[in-house]
């Protein structure tokens, strides 16, 4: 490809399909239209995420992240949650610092008790603390929306950017997890940012290659699931530098390619080290849990990682989790172990139908349209590698492990406007509207979302469990429902989550600890527990009558 053709590929292309030099300068009255639409889309997204953050009680994973962030702020070093690097928790720590909770620095219990101790036993307001802890992740999620817009705009013009941003802003999975103090959205967003910067490096490698390395390092310093993306992004860095140096002779060009990949790697490693040094400049590390010995190829890879000891031990802890025989639930089937097709099947349920169609069409357009084809490796290869890696994991817990798809493939979907046919534009607009309506109809219950083909959010629990539907987020809503509709009733509760029921005014007993005939009144069961019910709990559920549900994640039975 000649330099002039490369410039054509990289420059934003107007939705009309005309070349930049053929397009008149936009009228002054229209210059504000695109920024206004960007603000409107992000404001809508912010509103629904803040609403979710305010209404939802702690999910299963959040308390340990929040409590670890509080430990960082109080100089406790790296004692807990070594299975995840510090950067994501340092982001959460910004909100925790504003909330300024009381932290018991003398606490030396197990990790599982760290979060509940901070939220419910240290004199803090759990509602206030969780909101402020979630707010930095919400802000970061909105900033990643700007990356989605900018990436798609550079590929196919302003209309493509707006299309991609709309799909991102209405993605139920992004909204659901972007409003929580967890690590999945930050990891996926940093990876997307790194790929976008590598795309830009095709024109200005000296500026964007180091920045791409920093973004990759941020992903690695947030969650170890980003590691499979490293060889892909190093290859993309090499591709970008190779494309940028077309005029150089071959030997010099190869040296620059190797240098570009090395800069990305070194910058990424530096960010990981910096995240640990910020927490503890002396890098003191003592695991609260036994660190397993990892043999074979995995052990060799861990030993070769150029990261702090705490990172390597965190990898070993992750491998121990991978070896655990977890229970999964898919389409009504309870099983032990892992199904390779779990994530694709869950994505079919949890992704809006219009978005599935646009993802597929966008991928085809990237490959089929000549001027977009150079972008295909940047969007499709990382998505494919990360999905394949996630599909090998042993924890069939939810589509949160694939949150890179609503980012990478949404950028690809935005490029559909590059197909200069009226029918394609009309169909794309109709599908975007379909996605928006489907998303808004589930408000504010985004975690249990499922699309119309599978019955919507009130039927998700029949097909999936855990973070797909019931992650402990509705304990506060349950308290309100019991107080409003069932005052003075005897409550029997089986709750799956990290929240403390009594902290929200729920006084209940465990029905599994008494004979079945003694359980009378209201039986309240988290839907994930319903999915995995055995023995006495299964007998209790089968002999009870469902009378109510809360948040599409908790079922109330009458006995």
Secondary structure, 3 states (H helix, E strand, C coil): CCHHHHHHHHCCCCCCCCCHHHCCCCCHHHHHHHHHHHHHHHHHHHHHHHHHHHHCCCCCCHHHHHHHHHHHHCCCCECCCCCCCCHHHHHHHHHHHHHCCCCCCCCCCCHHHHHHHHHHCCCCCHHHHHHHHHHHHHHHHHHHHHHHHHHHHHHHCHHHHHHHHHHHHCCHHHHHHHCCCCCHHHHHHHHHHHHHHHHHCCCCHHHHHHHHHHHHHHHHCCCHHHCCHHHHHHHHHHHHHHHHCCCCCHHHHHHHHHHHHHHHHHHHHHHHHHHHHHHCCCCCECCCCCCCCCCHHHHHHHHHCCCCHHHHHHHHHHHHHHCCCCEEEECCEEEECCCCCHHHHHHHHHCCHHHHHHHHHHHHHHHHCHHHHHHHHHHHHHHHHHHHHHHCCCCCCCHHHHCCHHHHHHHHHHHHHHCCCHHHHHHHHHHHHHHHHHHHHCCCCCCCCCCHHHCCHHHHHHCCCHHHCCCCCCHHHHHHHHHHHCCCCCEEEECCCCCCHHHHCCCCECHHHCCHHHCCCEEEEEHHHHHCCCHHHHHHHHCCEEEEEECCCEEEEEC
